[in-house]
């Protein structure tokens, strides 16, 4: 895991997709994130704007559970809390109504 906490750090990957979770608590943020990345290609870099204080813990845990790569916080010109992740090729789906639970193997989501 690489964190990009220095705003001058040019290694922070540019986003292919931005998910704005401003004002959302983590479960709602993960529901939005799950919906926004549905159908996105592996290796897509996603920047997540997340103001929930639990996001720096929850996002890496969710990435670990699903198989996406958590890249860490990234600098933001508007000084918002932004975290980057890269979508994994073999990522596991989560339930549409419960982002902390893996989807059933039959694809039903139950």
C-alpha positions in Angstrom: 0.0 0.0 0.0 1.4 3.4 -1.0 0.1 6.6 0.6 0.4 9.9 -1.3 0.2 12.4 1.5 2.5 15.0 0.1 0.6 17.3 -2.2 3.7 17.7 -4.3 3.9 14.0 -4.9 3.4 13.5 -8.6 3.3 9.7 -8.3 -0.4 9.8 -7.3 -2.3 8.2 -10.1 -4.8 10.3 -12.0 -8.3 9.1 -11.7 -10.3 7.4 -14.4 -13.4 7.7 -12.2 -14.3 10.0 -9.3 -16.9 8.9 -6.7 -18.1 11.8 -4.5 -19.1 10.5 -1.1 -19.1 13.9 0.6 -21.3 13.8 3.6 -22.0 10.0 3.4 -21.4 7.6 6.2 -19.3 4.7 5.2 -22.0 2.1 4.5 -23.8 4.5 2.2 -20.4 5.5 0.7 -19.7 1.9 -0.1 -23.1 1.4 -1.6 -22.5 4.4 -3.9 -18.9 3.2 -4.7 -20.2 -0.3 -5.5 -22.8 1.1 -7.9 -20.4 3.6 -9.6 -17.7 1.0 -10.3 -20.1 -1.7 -11.6 -19.0 -2.6 -15.1 -15.7 -0.6 -14.9 -12.6 -2.3 -16.3 -9.9 -3.8 -14.2 -7.0 -1.4 -13.5 -9.4 1.5 -13.5 -8.1 4.1 -10.9 -10.9 5.4 -8.7 -10.7 8.5 -6.5 -13.2 8.5 -3.7 -14.0 11.7 -1.9 -15.0 10.6 1.6 -15.6 12.9 4.5 -16.6 10.1 6.9 -13.8 9.9 9.6 -14.0 6.1 9.3 -13.1 6.1 5.6 -9.3 5.8 6.0 -10.0 2.5 7.8 -13.1 1.2 6.0 -11.9 1.8 2.4 -8.7 -0.3 2.8 -10.6 -3.0 4.6 -13.3 -3.1 1.8 -10.6 -3.3 -0.9 -8.8 -6.1 1.0 -12.1 -8.0 1.2 -13.0 -7.6 -2.4 -9.6 -7.8 -4.1 -9.2 -4.2 -5.2 -6.0 -2.4 -4.5 -6.1 0.4 -2.0 -3.6 3.1 -3.1 -4.1 5.5 -0.1 -4.9 9.2 0.3 -4.1 11.4 -2.6 -3.7 15.2 -2.8 -6.7 17.2 -3.8 -6.6 20.8 -5.1 -9.8 21.6 -3.2 -8.3 20.1 0.0 -10.9 17.5 0.3 -10.2 14.0 1.7 -9.6 11.8 -1.3 -8.5 8.2 -1.4 -7.4 6.2 -4.4 -8.0 2.6 -5.4 -7.3 0.5 -8.4 -10.0 -2.0 -9.5 -8.7 -5.6 -9.4 -9.1 -8.0 -12.3 -10.3 -10.8 -10.0 -12.3 -8.7 -7.6 -15.1 -10.3 -5.7 -18.6 -8.8 -6.0 -20.5 -7.6 -3.0 -24.2 -7.7 -2.3 -26.1 -4.7 -3.8 -27.8 -4.0 -0.4 -24.8 -4.9 1.8 -21.4 -3.8 0.6 -19.7 -5.6 3.5 -20.9 -9.0 2.4 -19.8 -10.9 -0.7 -22.4 -11.7 -3.3 -23.5 -15.3 -3.7 -21.5 -17.4 -6.1 -24.6 -17.9 -8.3 -24.6 -14.1 -9.0 -27.9 -13.6 -7.3 -26.5 -11.2 -4.8 -28.3 -13.0 -2.0 
